[in-house]
Amino acid sequence: MTPRVVQLLRDKGFDVVKYGPFKTRQQRTLVIDRLGHLRPAEAVADVLRASNPEVLSRVDPALQVDVSVILGNEATLGEGPKKRW
């Protein structure tokens, strides 16, 4: 994730605690719920405006985060139409 994405999420009220590059480039954005509550992950996906994000749940409280994001090439970073969940 880039500093631009981090700032976008922070501007929208999300607390970004850690970010950096993913080991491989992704075509599709993944937004992963880590606590068993999909709505926060869906809200992050809305902000990113990815064209077809995969929002899924992989609960892992040991990570101590609500949501993990793997940004894909299709994310428009807040531009374009808002997605409806």
Biopython code that builds the backbone (N, CA, C, O; Angstrom):
import numpy as np
from Bio.PDB.StructureBuilder import StructureBuilder

atoms = [
    (1, "MET", "N", (0.848, -1.167, 0.000)),
    (1, "MET", "CA", (0.000, 0.000, 0.000)),
    (1, "MET", "C", (0.897, 1.235, 0.000)),
    (1, "MET", "O", (1.933, 1.264, 0.664)),
    (2, "THR", "N", (0.496, 2.224, -0.733)),
    (2, "THR", "CA", (1.299, 3.437, -0.872)),
    (2, "THR", "C", (0.893, 4.496, 0.150)),
    (2, "THR", "O", (-0.195, 4.420, 0.720)),
    (3, "PRO", "N", (1.759, 5.482, 0.387)),
    (3, "PRO", "CA", (1.376, 6.574, 1.296)),
    (3, "PRO", "C", (0.097, 7.288, 0.840)),
    (3, "PRO", "O", (-0.656, 7.783, 1.678)),
    (4, "ARG", "N", (-0.157, 7.349, -0.459)),
    (4, "ARG", "CA", (-1.389, 7.978, -0.965)),
    (4, "ARG", "C", (-2.630, 7.220, -0.481)),
    (4, "ARG", "O", (-3.619, 7.829, -0.072)),
    (5, "VAL", "N", (-2.569, 5.905, -0.532)),
    (5, "VAL", "CA", (-3.692, 5.078, -0.066)),
    (5, "VAL", "C", (-3.858, 5.229, 1.437)),
    (5, "VAL", "O", (-4.977, 5.355, 1.936)),
    (6, "VAL", "N", (-2.754, 5.217, 2.151)),
    (6, "VAL", "CA", (-2.810, 5.386, 3.608)),
    (6, "VAL", "C", (-3.480, 6.710, 3.956)),
    (6, "VAL", "O", (-4.352, 6.753, 4.824)),
    (7, "GLN", "N", (-3.082, 7.787, 3.288)),
    (7, "GLN", "CA", (-3.672, 9.104, 3.571)),
    (7, "GLN", "C", (-5.158, 9.130, 3.220)),
    (7, "GLN", "O", (-5.959, 9.705, 3.957)),
    (8, "LEU", "N", (-5.529, 8.512, 2.101)),
    (8, "LEU", "CA", (-6.936, 8.445, 1.715)),
    (8, "LEU", "C", (-7.757, 7.751, 2.799)),
    (8, "LEU", "O", (-8.815, 8.248, 3.185)),
    (9, "LEU", "N", (-7.285, 6.618, 3.287)),
    (9, "LEU", "CA", (-8.009, 5.889, 4.331)),
    (9, "LEU", "C", (-8.071, 6.691, 5.627)),
    (9, "LEU", "O", (-9.111, 6.726, 6.285)),
    (10, "ARG", "N", (-6.977, 7.327, 5.995)),
    (10, "ARG", "CA", (-6.969, 8.147, 7.219)),
    (10, "ARG", "C", (-7.909, 9.338, 7.086)),
    (10, "ARG", "O", (-8.610, 9.688, 8.035)),
    (11, "ASP", "N", (-7.925, 9.963, 5.910)),
    (11, "ASP", "CA", (-8.840, 11.088, 5.683)),
    (11, "ASP", "C", (-10.302, 10.666, 5.824)),
    (11, "ASP", "O", (-11.151, 11.480, 6.187)),
    (12, "LYS", "N", (-10.596, 9.399, 5.539)),
    (12, "LYS", "CA", (-11.961, 8.874, 5.654)),
    (12, "LYS", "C", (-12.249, 8.304, 7.037)),
    (12, "LYS", "O", (-13.317, 7.733, 7.261)),
    (13, "GLY", "N", (-11.293, 8.456, 7.981)),
    (13, "GLY", "CA", (-11.529, 8.048, 9.361)),
    (13, "GLY", "C", (-11.025, 6.677, 9.751)),
    (13, "GLY", "O", (-11.302, 6.212, 10.856)),
    (14, "PHE", "N", (-10.292, 6.019, 8.873)),
    (14, "PHE", "CA", (-9.747, 4.704, 9.197)),
    (14, "PHE", "C", (-8.380, 4.857, 9.855)),
    (14, "PHE", "O", (-7.601, 5.736, 9.486)),
    (15, "ASP", "N", (-8.094, 4.004, 10.824)),
    (15, "ASP", "CA", (-6.815, 4.011, 11.515)),
    (15, "ASP", "C", (-5.905, 2.990, 10.838)),
    (15, "ASP", "O", (-6.082, 1.784, 11.011)),
    (16, "VAL", "N", (-4.944, 3.468, 10.077)),
    (16, "VAL", "CA", (-3.999, 2.577, 9.389)),
    (16, "VAL", "C", (-2.814, 2.372, 10.319)),
    (16, "VAL", "O", (-2.107, 3.324, 10.651)),
    (17, "VAL", "N", (-2.594, 1.130, 10.742)),
    (17, "VAL", "CA", (-1.545, 0.864, 11.724)),
    (17, "VAL", "C", (-0.257, 0.338, 11.097)),
    (17, "VAL", "O", (0.819, 0.490, 11.677)),
    (18, "LYS", "N", (-0.352, -0.267, 9.944)),
    (18, "LYS", "CA", (0.839, -0.808, 9.291)),
    (18, "LYS", "C", (0.569, -0.883, 7.795)),
    (18, "LYS", "O", (-0.539, -1.216, 7.374)),
    (19, "TYR", "N", (1.585, -0.573, 6.995)),
    (19, "TYR", "CA", (1.433, -0.698, 5.551)),
    (19, "TYR", "C", (2.786, -0.961, 4.899)),
    (19, "TYR", "O", (3.838, -0.686, 5.476)),
    (20, "GLY", "N", (2.733, -1.486, 3.713)),
    (20, "GLY", "CA", (3.947, -1.766, 2.956)),
    (20, "GLY", "C", (3.589, -2.548, 1.713)),
    (20, "GLY", "O", (2.420, -2.853, 1.480)),
    (21, "PRO", "N", (4.586, -2.872, 0.917)),
    (21, "PRO", "CA", (4.320, -3.597, -0.328)),
    (21, "PRO", "C", (3.958, -5.055, -0.064)),
    (21, "PRO", "O", (4.436, -5.663, 0.894)),
    (22, "PHE", "N", (3.122, -5.597, -0.912)),
    (22, "PHE", "CA", (2.794, -7.025, -0.868)),
    (22, "PHE", "C", (3.825, -7.757, -1.711)),
    (22, "PHE", "O", (4.416, -7.167, -2.615)),
    (23, "LYS", "N", (4.046, -9.020, -1.428)),
    (23, "LYS", "CA", (5.124, -9.763, -2.096)),
    (23, "LYS", "C", (4.939, -9.924, -3.605)),
    (23, "LYS", "O", (5.920, -10.044, -4.339)),
    (24, "THR", "N", (3.684, -9.928, -4.074)),
    (24, "THR", "CA", (3.427, -10.031, -5.516)),
    (24, "THR", "C", (2.349, -9.038, -5.913)),
    (24, "THR", "O", (1.508, -8.678, -5.090)),
    (25, "ARG", "N", (2.363, -8.588, -7.169)),
    (25, "ARG", "CA", (1.320, -7.683, -7.655)),
    (25, "ARG", "C", (0.018, -8.448, -7.814)),
    (25, "ARG", "O", (0.007, -9.598, -8.254)),
    (26, "GLN", "N", (-1.075, -7.796, -7.452)),
    (26, "GLN", "CA", (-2.391, -8.406, -7.502)),
    (26, "GLN", "C", (-3.243, -7.717, -8.551)),
    (26, "GLN", "O", (-3.228, -6.489, -8.643)),
    (27, "GLN", "N", (-3.972, -8.466, -9.331)),
    (27, "GLN", "CA", (-4.895, -7.880, -10.299)),
    (27, "GLN", "C", (-6.141, -7.352, -9.606)),
    (27, "GLN", "O", (-6.699, -6.329, -10.003)),
    (28, "ARG", "N", (-6.568, -8.055, -8.574)),
    (28, "ARG", "CA", (-7.827, -7.735, -7.904)),
    (28, "ARG", "C", (-7.560, -7.364, -6.444)),
    (28, "ARG", "O", (-6.756, -8.005, -5.766)),
    (29, "THR", "N", (-8.231, -6.339, -5.979)),
    (29, "THR", "CA", (-8.092, -5.908, -4.590)),
    (29, "THR", "C", (-8.778, -6.901, -3.659)),
    (29, "THR", "O", (-9.901, -7.337, -3.909)),
    (30, "LEU", "N", (-8.084, -7.246, -2.585)),
    (30, "LEU", "CA", (-8.640, -8.099, -1.538)),
    (30, "LEU", "C", (-8.799, -7.252, -0.277)),
    (30, "LEU", "O", (-7.856, -6.593, 0.160)),
    (31, "VAL", "N", (-9.986, -7.274, 0.297)),
    (31, "VAL", "CA", (-10.249, -6.604, 1.566)),
    (31, "VAL", "C", (-10.729, -7.705, 2.507)),
    (31, "VAL", "O", (-11.781, -8.310, 2.299)),
    (32, "ILE", "N", (-9.935, -7.947, 3.542)),
    (32, "ILE", "CA", (-10.140, -9.129, 4.380)),
    (32, "ILE", "C", (-10.566, -8.727, 5.788)),
    (32, "ILE", "O", (-9.832, -8.037, 6.497)),
    (33, "ASP", "N", (-11.746, -9.161, 6.181)),
    (33, "ASP", "CA", (-12.255, -8.975, 7.539)),
    (33, "ASP", "C", (-11.480, -9.909, 8.457)),
    (33, "ASP", "O", (-11.350, -11.096, 8.159)),
    (34, "ARG", "N", (-10.965, -9.395, 9.566)),
    (34, "ARG", "CA", (-10.184, -10.209, 10.502)),
    (34, "ARG", "C", (-10.905, -10.501, 11.811)),
    (34, "ARG", "O", (-10.378, -11.223, 12.658)),
    (35, "LEU", "N", (-12.119, -9.941, 11.992)),
    (35, "LEU", "CA", (-12.824, -10.126, 13.264)),
    (35, "LEU", "C", (-14.180, -10.816, 13.147)),
    (35, "LEU", "O", (-14.826, -11.077, 14.162)),
    (36, "GLY", "N", (-14.617, -11.114, 11.931)),
    (36, "GLY", "CA", (-15.919, -11.745, 11.755)),
    (36, "GLY", "C", (-17.043, -10.758, 11.513)),
    (36, "GLY", "O", (-18.213, -11.105, 11.674)),
    (37, "HIS", "N", (-16.710, -9.527, 11.126)),
    (37, "HIS", "CA", (-17.698, -8.489, 10.842)),
    (37, "HIS", "C", (-17.382, -7.898, 9.471)),
    (37, "HIS", "O", (-16.440, -7.117, 9.342)),
    (38, "LEU", "N", (-18.150, -8.257, 8.449)),
    (38, "LEU", "CA", (-17.845, -7.835, 7.082)),
    (38, "LEU", "C", (-18.064, -6.347, 6.823)),
    (38, "LEU", "O", (-17.400, -5.792, 5.948)),
    (39, "ARG", "N", (-18.953, -5.682, 7.534)),
    (39, "ARG", "CA", (-19.271, -4.287, 7.221)),
    (39, "ARG", "C", (-18.050, -3.368, 7.208)),
    (39, "ARG", "O", (-17.922, -2.575, 6.275)),
    (40, "PRO", "N", (-17.143, -3.430, 8.193)),
    (40, "PRO", "CA", (-15.948, -2.575, 8.112)),
    (40, "PRO", "C", (-15.100, -2.853, 6.864)),
    (40, "PRO", "O", (-14.552, -1.924, 6.272)),
    (41, "ALA", "N", (-14.991, -4.097, 6.471)),
    (41, "ALA", "CA", (-14.235, -4.443, 5.259)),
    (41, "ALA", "C", (-14.935, -3.874, 4.022)),
    (41, "ALA", "O", (-14.276, -3.383, 3.105)),
    (42, "GLU", "N", (-16.252, -3.938, 3.999)),
    (42, "GLU", "CA", (-17.007, -3.371, 2.879)),
    (42, "GLU", "C", (-16.832, -1.846, 2.820)),
    (42, "GLU", "O", (-16.754, -1.271, 1.735)),
    (43, "ALA", "N", (-16.773, -1.202, 3.979)),
    (43, "ALA", "CA", (-16.580, 0.247, 4.014)),
    (43, "ALA", "C", (-15.206, 0.626, 3.460)),
    (43, "ALA", "O", (-15.084, 1.619, 2.742)),
    (44, "VAL", "N", (-14.180, -0.145, 3.783)),
    (44, "VAL", "CA", (-12.840, 0.098, 3.236)),
    (44, "VAL", "C", (-12.864, -0.093, 1.723)),
    (44, "VAL", "O", (-12.299, 0.718, 0.990)),
    (45, "ALA", "N", (-13.505, -1.147, 1.253)),
    (45, "ALA", "CA", (-13.596, -1.403, -0.189)),
    (45, "ALA", "C", (-14.295, -0.242, -0.898)),
    (45, "ALA", "O", (-13.900, 0.125, -2.004)),
    (46, "ASP", "N", (-15.331, 0.344, -0.277)),
    (46, "ASP", "CA", (-16.021, 1.498, -0.857)),
    (46, "ASP", "C", (-15.065, 2.672, -1.045)),
    (46, "ASP", "O", (-15.085, 3.328, -2.086)),
    (47, "VAL", "N", (-14.236, 2.935, -0.055)),
    (47, "VAL", "CA", (-13.297, 4.056, -0.129)),
    (47, "VAL", "C", (-12.266, 3.827, -1.233)),
    (47, "VAL", "O", (-11.898, 4.763, -1.943)),
    (48, "LEU", "N", (-11.806, 2.606, -1.378)),
    (48, "LEU", "CA", (-10.783, 2.311, -2.382)),
    (48, "LEU", "C", (-11.328, 2.358, -3.800)),
    (48, "LEU", "O", (-10.572, 2.574, -4.747)),
    (49, "ARG", "N", (-12.634, 2.157, -3.958)),
    (49, "ARG", "CA", (-13.293, 2.195, -5.261)),
    (49, "ARG", "C", (-12.679, 1.215, -6.254)),
    (49, "ARG", "O", (-12.546, 1.528, -7.437)),
    (50, "ALA", "N", (-12.315, 0.067, -5.789)),
    (50, "ALA", "CA", (-11.825, -0.971, -6.693)),
    (50, "ALA", "C", (-12.999, -1.436, -7.557)),
    (50, "ALA", "O", (-14.141, -1.451, -7.097)),
    (51, "SER", "N", (-12.723, -1.809, -8.786)),
    (51, "SER", "CA", (-13.806, -2.153, -9.711)),
    (51, "SER", "C", (-14.505, -3.452, -9.333)),
    (51, "SER", "O", (-15.707, -3.587, -9.565)),
    (52, "ASN", "N", (-13.807, -4.383, -8.773)),
    (52, "ASN", "CA", (-14.409, -5.659, -8.407)),
    (52, "ASN", "C", (-13.649, -6.258, -7.224)),
    (52, "ASN", "O", (-13.028, -7.312, -7.360)),
    (53, "PRO", "N", (-13.692, -5.597, -6.066)),
    (53, "PRO", "CA", (-12.909, -6.101, -4.938)),
    (53, "PRO", "C", (-13.485, -7.398, -4.398)),
    (53, "PRO", "O", (-14.693, -7.631, -4.444)),
    (54, "GLU", "N", (-12.615, -8.217, -3.897)),
    (54, "GLU", "CA", (-13.067, -9.417, -3.200)),
    (54, "GLU", "C", (-13.050, -9.096, -1.712)),
    (54, "GLU", "O", (-11.990, -8.859, -1.134)),
    (55, "VAL", "N", (-14.218, -9.089, -1.101)),
    (55, "VAL", "CA", (-14.341, -8.849, 0.332)),
    (55, "VAL", "C", (-14.659, -10.186, 0.968)),
    (55, "VAL", "O", (-15.665, -10.820, 0.651)),
    (56, "LEU", "N", (-13.791, -10.604, 1.867)),
    (56, "LEU", "CA", (-13.971, -11.918, 2.471)),
    (56, "LEU", "C", (-13.596, -11.883, 3.932)),
    (56, "LEU", "O", (-12.991, -10.923, 4.410)),
    (57, "SER", "N", (-13.960, -12.939, 4.639)),
    (57, "SER", "CA", (-13.682, -13.036, 6.062)),
    (57, "SER", "C", (-12.682, -14.161, 6.311)),
    (57, "SER", "O", (-12.907, -15.316, 5.949)),
    (58, "ARG", "N", (-11.588, -13.789, 6.932)),
    (58, "ARG", "CA", (-10.590, -14.747, 7.418)),
    (58, "ARG", "C", (-10.207, -14.282, 8.815)),
    (58, "ARG", "O", (-9.246, -13.536, 9.005)),
    (59, "VAL", "N", (-10.978, -14.739, 9.774)),
    (59, "VAL", "CA", (-10.824, -14.277, 11.149)),
    (59, "VAL", "C", (-9.460, -14.693, 11.689)),
    (59, "VAL", "O", (-9.062, -15.855, 11.616)),
    (60, "ASP", "N", (-8.751, -13.687, 12.241)),
    (60, "ASP", "CA", (-7.447, -13.925, 12.850)),
    (60, "ASP", "C", (-7.182, -12.830, 13.882)),
    (60, "ASP", "O", (-6.498, -11.851, 13.582)),
    (61, "PRO", "N", (-7.725, -12.988, 15.113)),
    (61, "PRO", "CA", (-7.556, -11.965, 16.141)),
    (61, "PRO", "C", (-6.098, -11.725, 16.516)),
    (61, "PRO", "O", (-5.769, -10.663, 17.045)),
    (62, "ALA", "N", (-5.225, -12.682, 16.256)),
    (62, "ALA", "CA", (-3.812, -12.515, 16.581)),
    (62, "ALA", "C", (-3.176, -11.370, 15.796)),
    (62, "ALA", "O", (-2.172, -10.808, 16.234)),
    (63, "LEU", "N", (-3.741, -11.018, 14.650)),
    (63, "LEU", "CA", (-3.204, -9.915, 13.851)),
    (63, "LEU", "C", (-3.467, -8.561, 14.493)),
    (63, "LEU", "O", (-2.778, -7.589, 14.182)),
    (64, "GLN", "N", (-4.445, -8.480, 15.380)),
    (64, "GLN", "CA", (-4.820, -7.260, 16.104)),
    (64, "GLN", "C", (-5.210, -6.116, 15.162)),
    (64, "GLN", "O", (-4.894, -4.954, 15.418)),
    (65, "VAL", "N", (-5.896, -6.459, 14.076)),
    (65, "VAL", "CA", (-6.466, -5.470, 13.160)),
    (65, "VAL", "C", (-7.879, -5.910, 12.804)),
    (65, "VAL", "O", (-8.216, -7.089, 12.920)),
    (66, "ASP", "N", (-8.700, -4.966, 12.373)),
    (66, "ASP", "CA", (-10.064, -5.276, 11.954)),
    (66, "ASP", "C", (-10.110, -5.762, 10.509)),
    (66, "ASP", "O", (-10.870, -6.667, 10.164)),
    (67, "VAL", "N", (-9.277, -5.136, 9.668)),
    (67, "VAL", "CA", (-9.317, -5.376, 8.228)),
    (67, "VAL", "C", (-7.897, -5.362, 7.667)),
    (67, "VAL", "O", (-7.067, -4.548, 8.074)),
    (68, "SER", "N", (-7.626, -6.268, 6.732)),
    (68, "SER", "CA", (-6.381, -6.249, 5.962)),
    (68, "SER", "C", (-6.734, -5.936, 4.510)),
    (68, "SER", "O", (-7.788, -6.341, 4.021)),
    (69, "VAL", "N", (-5.848, -5.215, 3.826)),
    (69, "VAL", "CA", (-6.077, -4.839, 2.429)),
    (69, "VAL", "C", (-4.872, -5.242, 1.592)),
    (69, "VAL", "O", (-3.727, -4.960, 1.946)),
    (70, "ILE", "N", (-5.149, -5.901, 0.488)),
    (70, "ILE", "CA", (-4.135, -6.156, -0.531)),
    (70, "ILE", "C", (-4.647, -5.440, -1.772)),
    (70, "ILE", "O", (-5.604, -5.881, -2.409)),
    (71, "LEU", "N", (-4.007, -4.345, -2.100)),
    (71, "LEU", "CA", (-4.479, -3.473, -3.167)),
    (71, "LEU", "C", (-4.146, -4.056, -4.535)),
    (71, "LEU", "O", (-2.999, -4.404, -4.813)),
    (72, "GLY", "N", (-5.169, -4.156, -5.386)),
    (72, "GLY", "CA", (-4.992, -4.660, -6.734)),
    (72, "GLY", "C", (-4.790, -3.548, -7.739)),
    (72, "GLY", "O", (-4.939, -2.370, -7.414)),
    (73, "ASN", "N", (-4.454, -3.917, -8.947)),
    (73, "ASN", "CA", (-4.197, -2.949, -10.014)),
    (73, "ASN", "C", (-5.433, -2.147, -10.405)),
    (73, "ASN", "O", (-5.305, -1.060, -10.969)),
    (74, "GLU", "N", (-6.632, -2.664, -10.116)),
    (74, "GLU", "CA", (-7.857, -2.009, -10.583)),
    (74, "GLU", "C", (-8.374, -0.938, -9.639)),
    (74, "GLU", "O", (-9.339, -0.256, -9.983)),
    (75, "ALA", "N", (-7.790, -0.760, -8.485)),
    (75, "ALA", "CA", (-8.276, 0.234, -7.531)),
    (75, "ALA", "C", (-8.077, 1.638, -8.086)),
    (75, "ALA", "O", (-7.006, 1.958, -8.603)),
    (76, "THR", "N", (-9.104, 2.475, -7.980)),
    (76, "THR", "CA", (-9.029, 3.841, -8.499)),
    (76, "THR", "C", (-8.788, 4.861, -7.401)),
    (76, "THR", "O", (-8.757, 6.062, -7.671)),
    (77, "LEU", "N", (-8.619, 4.409, -6.179)),
    (77, "LEU", "CA", (-8.251, 5.254, -5.047)),
    (77, "LEU", "C", (-9.194, 6.423, -4.818)),
    (77, "LEU", "O", (-8.780, 7.582, -4.810)),
    (78, "GLY", "N", (-10.452, 6.105, -4.636)),
    (78, "GLY", "CA", (-11.430, 7.119, -4.267)),
    (78, "GLY", "C", (-12.074, 7.831, -5.424)),
    (78, "GLY", "O", (-12.884, 8.730, -5.199)),
    (79, "GLU", "N", (-11.759, 7.476, -6.654)),
    (79, "GLU", "CA", (-12.362, 8.106, -7.822)),
    (79, "GLU", "C", (-13.376, 7.152, -8.424)),
    (79, "GLU", "O", (-13.241, 5.937, -8.281)),
    (80, "GLY", "N", (-14.371, 7.670, -9.083)),
    (80, "GLY", "CA", (-15.351, 6.818, -9.732)),
    (80, "GLY", "C", (-16.576, 6.596, -8.877)),
    (80, "GLY", "O", (-16.675, 7.150, -7.782)),
    (81, "PRO", "N", (-17.521, 5.787, -9.362)),
    (81, "PRO", "CA", (-18.786, 5.595, -8.638)),
    (81, "PRO", "C", (-18.601, 4.798, -7.353)),
    (81, "PRO", "O", (-17.726, 3.937, -7.255)),
    (82, "LYS", "N", (-19.437, 5.102, -6.380)),
    (82, "LYS", "CA", (-19.407, 4.405, -5.117)),
    (82, "LYS", "C", (-20.109, 3.065, -5.244)),
    (82, "LYS", "O", (-21.166, 2.956, -5.867)),
    (83, "LYS", "N", (-19.513, 2.060, -4.651)),
    (83, "LYS", "CA", (-20.075, 0.716, -4.704)),
    (83, "LYS", "C", (-21.164, 0.578, -3.633)),
    (83, "LYS", "O", (-21.052, 1.174, -2.561)),
    (84, "ARG", "N", (-22.167, -0.166, -3.901)),
    (84, "ARG", "CA", (-23.242, -0.437, -2.933)),
    (84, "ARG", "C", (-23.137, -1.888, -2.472)),
    (84, "ARG", "O", (-23.028, -2.801, -3.291)),
    (85, "TRP", "N", (-23.170, -2.093, -1.157)),
    (85, "TRP", "CA", (-23.086, -3.457, -0.612)),
    (85, "TRP", "C", (-24.441, -3.902, -0.195)),
    (85, "TRP", "O", (-24.600, -5.022, 0.292)),
]
sb = StructureBuilder()
sb.init_structure("model")
sb.init_model(0)
sb.init_chain("A")
sb.init_seg("    ")
for serial, (resi, resn, name, xyz) in enumerate(atoms, 1):
    if name == "N":
        sb.init_residue(resn, " ", resi, " ")
    sb.init_atom(name, np.array(xyz, "f"), 0.0, 1.0, " ", f" {name:<3s}", serial, name[0])
structure = sb.get_structure()
